[in-house]
């Protein structure tokens, strides 16, 4: 995990009480849109690339 990823994780833990929920039963595009909407609802921008990173990380952890 890069230092940027660590900072993002730390920020999310501090500012998103419930955390980012990444759906695991939908396709990648829908999961990315879901993550972006959660950021938008919280008042933040989230690029597609950043959202994709969250999705892939969540899916990787779910597969462990």
N, C-alpha and C positions, 0 to 999 in steps of 0.2 A: 504494500500500500504506500503510495507516495505521500509526501508531507501535505500536499493539497488535499488529498483524500482524507487524511487524518483531520485536517482543519475543518473540512466539510462535515465529517462525522461528529466532531466536537461541537460545532455550531448547531447542528441539528439536535443533538442531545440537549443542549441548553435552551433552544428556542422552540422546538416542536415537542411539546409534552408527550404526545401520543406517537411521535415519530412519523416517518414517511411510510405509508402503507403501499407496498408494491404487489399488485395482483399477480398471482402465479397461474391462473387458469385462463388467461387471455393471451392473445398474440403480443409480440414485442411492441408494435405501434400503439395498440390500445394501452399497454402498460406504461409506455412513455407518456402518452397523453394524460393518463391518470396521475402520474408523478408531477407533470407540469401543472396540472390543475390544482393539486395540493399546494404547490409553491405559490401559484397565483392567488389562491384563496387566503394564503398567509401574507400576501403583499410582496412577494419576491418574484423575480424573473428566474427562469430555469431554462437553459438552452436544451435543445434536443440531445446534444452530446452529453451534457451533464446528467440529464434524466436517463439516458441510455446506460450510463455508468451505474446509476442506482439500480436500474432494472437488472442488469447483468450480475451485479454484486448480490442482490437479493436472491436471484435465481440460483446463483452458485451456492449461497449459504443454505437455501432450501433443499438443495440436492445432497448436501453432506449428511 
